[in-house]
Amino acid sequence: MDTLSIRIKIGDREYPMKVKADEEARIRRVGKLINDKIKKYREEFGLEDRQDLLAMVSFDCMVESMELNETQSNESEQIKNVVSQVNQRLDALL
């Protein structure tokens, strides 16, 4: 698979990366989302310290990740229950 050398700017720094060509758009989108969150915290809370801004963005991303994982886990459990009920009904019919 082809790899590309790109530079992603996060905050005030640029980071060189080698990414697969088919992942470039996603990587750039992630960089934009991080920068948007940095801007949000800078404006909302008046933070200027880069470390504080990155810490808040990291914290926010982890909260979102945990919420998503919990939602997916709950949905998976519900699907398992429905499949189990369907299997029980099929077994009863056979």
RAURHU-V254936 format. One record per backbone hydrogen bond with DSSP energy under -1.0 kcal/mol. NH is the residue of the N-H (numbers start at 1). CO is the residue of the C=O. E is the energy in kcal/mol with one decimal. If there is no record, write none. Layout:
BEGIN
nh: (NH,NH)
co: (CO,CO)
e: (E,E)
END
This chain:
BEGIN
nh: (4,6,8,10,13,15,17,19,21,23,27,28,29,30,31,32,33,34,35,36,37,38,39,40,41,42,43,44,45,53,54,55,56,57,58,59,60,61,62,63,64,65,66,67,68,69,70,71,72,73,74,75,76,77,78,79,80,81,82,83,84,85,86,87,88,89,90,91,92,93,94)
co: (19,17,15,13,10,8,6,4,2,20,23,24,25,26,27,28,29,30,31,32,33,34,35,36,37,38,39,40,41,49,50,51,52,53,54,55,56,57,58,59,60,61,62,63,64,65,66,67,68,69,70,71,72,73,74,75,76,77,78,79,80,81,82,83,84,85,86,87,88,89,90)
e: (-3.4,-2.9,-2.6,-2.7,-1.8,-2.7,-3.0,-2.3,-2.5,-1.9,-2.5,-2.6,-2.3,-2.4,-2.2,-2.1,-2.5,-2.5,-2.3,-2.5,-2.2,-2.5,-2.4,-2.3,-2.6,-2.5,-2.5,-3.2,-2.2,-2.5,-2.7,-2.3,-2.4,-2.3,-2.5,-2.5,-2.6,-2.6,-2.1,-2.3,-2.3,-2.4,-2.7,-2.5,-2.3,-2.6,-2.6,-2.4,-2.7,-2.4,-2.5,-2.5,-2.5,-2.2,-2.2,-2.4,-2.4,-2.2,-2.2,-2.7,-2.4,-2.3,-2.4,-2.6,-2.4,-2.3,-2.5,-2.6,-2.1,-1.6,-1.7)
END
